């Protein structure tokens, strides 16, 4: 059986790898609560933990969020493995969402929380991580894919 949707798998792996690598770096380099300004009062690296979903939504709901991450991951893997060939935008979108769901899901199962560190202070936004960013960008890719012109049936 030949693997299809190559871009999906590559994107998911890269997203997952970058998420886990950056979280490992933060945990090894920073103390919990420590912040380092990259651009003072605009963007900081701030090490915090999050028991909620992306951008601290549903804080304290780690139990059901870990299972949601697992179910979403398995559904996306099944879609790419058993489903039809996906468009490039769909492969990018679903791959980014899978990489993010797996990255945060692993944290939830292994640690009971997610490591967050990207802190945009200029807009007073919740601290987040690469996985959250991948999920958000993945959704944008899926929106773009939904606007793609469907192929017309030339046999009509």
C-alpha positions as CSV (number, residue, x, y, z in Angstrom):
1,X,0.0,0.0,0.0
2,X,1.4,3.3,-1.1
3,X,1.3,6.3,1.3
4,X,-0.8,9.1,0.0
5,X,-1.1,12.7,1.1
6,X,2.6,13.2,1.6
7,X,2.4,16.9,2.4
8,X,-0.1,16.0,5.3
9,X,2.4,13.6,6.9
10,X,5.4,15.9,6.4
11,X,3.5,18.9,7.7
12,X,2.2,17.0,10.8
13,X,5.7,15.7,11.6
14,X,7.4,19.2,11.3
15,X,4.6,20.9,13.3
16,X,4.9,18.2,16.1
17,X,8.7,18.3,16.1
18,X,8.9,22.1,16.3
19,X,6.3,22.2,19.0
20,X,8.0,19.6,21.2
21,X,11.5,21.0,20.5
22,X,10.5,24.5,21.5
23,X,8.7,23.3,24.6
24,X,11.7,21.2,25.6
25,X,14.0,24.3,25.2
26,X,11.7,26.4,27.3
27,X,11.5,23.8,30.1
28,X,15.2,23.3,30.2
29,X,16.1,27.0,29.9
30,X,13.5,28.9,31.9
31,X,12.1,28.7,35.4
32,X,8.3,28.5,35.7
33,X,6.9,32.0,35.5
34,X,10.2,33.4,34.1
35,X,9.8,35.9,31.3
36,X,12.4,37.2,28.9
37,X,11.5,40.2,26.7
38,X,12.4,39.7,23.0
39,X,10.8,43.0,22.1
40,X,10.1,44.7,25.4
41,X,6.4,45.3,26.1
42,X,5.5,43.7,22.7
43,X,6.7,40.1,22.6
44,X,8.2,38.0,25.4
45,X,9.1,34.4,26.1
46,X,7.2,33.5,29.3
47,X,7.2,30.0,30.7
48,X,3.7,29.1,32.0
49,X,1.7,25.9,32.2
50,X,-1.9,25.6,30.9
51,X,-4.5,23.0,32.0
52,X,-6.9,24.3,29.4
53,X,-7.2,24.4,25.6
54,X,-5.6,26.7,23.1
55,X,-5.0,30.2,24.4
56,X,-6.1,29.1,28.0
57,X,-9.7,28.4,27.0
58,X,-11.5,25.8,29.2
59,X,-8.8,26.1,31.9
60,X,-8.7,23.2,34.3
61,X,-10.4,20.7,31.9
62,X,-7.2,18.7,31.1
63,X,-8.9,15.3,31.5
64,X,-11.4,15.6,28.7
65,X,-9.0,17.8,26.6
66,X,-6.4,15.0,26.6
67,X,-9.0,12.6,25.1
68,X,-10.2,15.2,22.7
69,X,-6.6,15.6,21.4
70,X,-6.3,11.8,21.0
71,X,-9.6,11.5,19.1
72,X,-8.9,14.4,16.8
73,X,-5.4,13.0,16.1
74,X,-6.8,9.5,15.3
75,X,-9.5,10.9,13.1
76,X,-7.1,13.0,11.1
77,X,-4.7,10.1,10.7
78,X,-7.6,8.0,9.4
79,X,-8.7,10.7,7.0
80,X,-5.2,11.0,5.5
81,X,-4.6,7.2,5.5
82,X,-7.9,5.8,4.3
83,X,-9.6,8.8,2.7
84,X,-9.1,10.3,-0.7
85,X,-6.2,12.3,-1.9
86,X,-6.5,15.8,-0.4
87,X,-5.8,19.1,-2.0
88,X,-2.6,20.9,-1.0
89,X,-4.4,23.3,1.3
90,X,-6.3,20.5,3.0
91,X,-3.1,18.5,3.5
92,X,-1.4,21.6,5.0
93,X,-4.4,22.4,7.2
94,X,-5.1,18.9,8.5
95,X,-1.3,18.3,8.9
96,X,-0.9,21.4,11.0
97,X,-3.9,20.6,13.1
98,X,-2.6,17.0,13.6
99,X,0.8,18.2,14.6
100,X,-0.6,20.7,17.1
101,X,-3.2,18.3,18.5
102,X,-0.4,15.7,19.0
103,X,2.0,18.2,20.5
104,X,-0.5,19.4,23.1
105,X,-2.0,16.0,23.6
106,X,1.4,14.5,24.5
107,X,1.8,17.3,27.1
108,X,-1.6,16.6,28.5
109,X,-1.1,12.9,28.9
110,X,2.6,13.1,30.1
111,X,2.5,16.2,32.2
112,X,-1.2,16.9,33.0
113,X,-0.8,20.4,31.4
114,X,0.5,22.1,28.3
115,X,3.7,24.2,28.2
116,X,3.1,27.7,26.9
117,X,5.7,30.4,26.2
118,X,4.7,32.8,23.3
119,X,3.6,36.0,25.1
120,X,2.3,38.9,22.9
121,X,1.9,41.7,25.4
122,X,1.2,44.4,22.9
123,X,-2.3,43.0,22.4
124,X,-2.6,41.5,25.9
125,X,-3.2,38.0,24.5
126,X,-3.0,34.7,26.4
127,X,0.4,33.0,26.4
128,X,0.4,30.1,23.9
129,X,2.7,27.7,22.1
130,X,3.7,26.4,18.6
131,X,1.0,23.8,18.7
132,X,-1.7,26.4,19.3
133,X,-0.3,28.4,16.4
134,X,-0.3,25.4,14.1
135,X,-3.9,24.6,14.9
136,X,-4.9,28.2,14.2
137,X,-2.9,28.3,10.9
138,X,-4.3,24.9,10.0
139,X,-7.9,26.2,10.4
140,X,-7.0,29.1,8.1
141,X,-5.6,26.7,5.5
142,X,-8.9,24.7,5.6
143,X,-10.8,27.9,5.1
144,X,-8.7,28.7,2.1
145,X,-9.3,25.1,0.8
146,X,-13.0,25.6,1.2
147,X,-12.8,28.6,-1.1
148,X,-10.9,26.7,-3.8
149,X,-12.9,26.2,-7.0
150,X,-14.2,22.7,-7.1
151,X,-13.1,20.9,-10.3
152,X,-15.8,21.0,-12.9
153,X,-17.0,17.9,-14.6
154,X,-15.8,18.2,-18.2
155,X,-17.9,15.2,-19.3
156,X,-21.2,17.1,-18.8
